[in-house]
Amino acid sequence: MMDDKKAQLTFKEQAEALHENNLVADAHFDLLDLVLAKRLKGENRVIEKDYLPGLRAGGVDLVISSLFVENEFLPEMGLRRTLDQISALYSEMDESPGLFSLCRNTEEIRQARQRGELAIVLSFEGLDPIGNDLSLLRIFYELGVRGVGLTWSRRNYAADGCLFDEEEEGRKGGLTSFGIRVIQEAVQLGMYLDISHLNDEGVEDLLEFYNGPVMASHSNCRNLAPVMRNLTDDQIRSLASRGGVMGMNVCSAFVGDSDKNMMSEKDLAYHVDHIRNLVGMDHVGFGFDFCDELTDFSQPGAERFCDCIKGHSRCVDLTAELLARGYTEEDAVKVMGGNLLRFLKDTVK
């Protein structure tokens, strides 16, 4: 037992060194939704005080912050709410100079890391803010948005999202004609496409109308956790064949048995194993989608959605688990952020 503890400690120390010396990136975090909510209550320097310490403790260099709008603000307030989130980021940068910066491409990410700043990239989590006005996509590009997740788990003008659980609903749809125009415009501008939350019909349509790299920023393997939010093996193969990447999501419902509440990085590592065995090591990364702060655990069944890794400060635990399973340091560095950075370099301008 003592030898096992020493070995585990060695893996943890090895993982911490990798996180200190290599790029660590999270492909999906609801940062600005959280920040805006606190700023509206009168707080300031929110990223610096509430999130940067945990990010630094985990060695995280890059966060892709989603632009997400809650149902209560739709449809009338979707555009305003999203602009308020971006404005909040600019205000936060003014209040905490030299600590983090908005990055628009991989060169700016590299420069931010050299300066010791957290790099933040912006991405839509659902195109609700633009409604059916394609011209707004260019405006958001100019404001710094570089990722396009077409849907959240609801229908919009571009496509249908996938539900978390089976519900009574009408006939599902894939991409609309507007959604196809969005894809064309986004790629022309230099924005990447994100299929997390898109339903199977929409994923099939997107892969038919676009043959370039796509991301699934926070989706696991449906083979291991049979929920619609995860990707099928065929979808993973298609994503990999195009040079795409998928980010591992810590939400317990997407990791394994939804009745099991004591999940950990060990359970999430099985998804990395599955992807490695299916398509190799070049298509998996971190896309944690930490949600404990957003979840009301007093509600029945809410424990299904608890985070199996407790925050960015603990993300090194997943790297340590991969090393303990025999992954090489080169493999671990790819998962930590190398694969995501390659994807961004190929898609963003």
Secondary structure, DSSP 8 states (H G I E B T S, - for coil): -HHHHHHHHHHHHHHHHHHHHS--EEEEE-HHHHHHHHHTTT--SHIIIIIHHHHHHTT--EEEEEE---GGGTTTTHHHHHHHHHHHHHHHHHHSTTTEEE--SHHHHHHHHHTT-EEEEEEEESSGGGTT-THHHHHHHHTTEEEEE--SSS--SS--B--SS-----------HHHHHHHHHHHHHT-EEE-TTB-HHHHHHHHHH--S--EETT--BTTTS--TTSB-HHHHHHHHHTT-EEEE--BGGGTS-TT-----HHHHHHHHHHHHHHH-STTEEE-----GGG--TTSTTGGGG-BSS-SGGGTHHHHHHHHHTT--HHHHHIIIIIHHHHHHHHH--
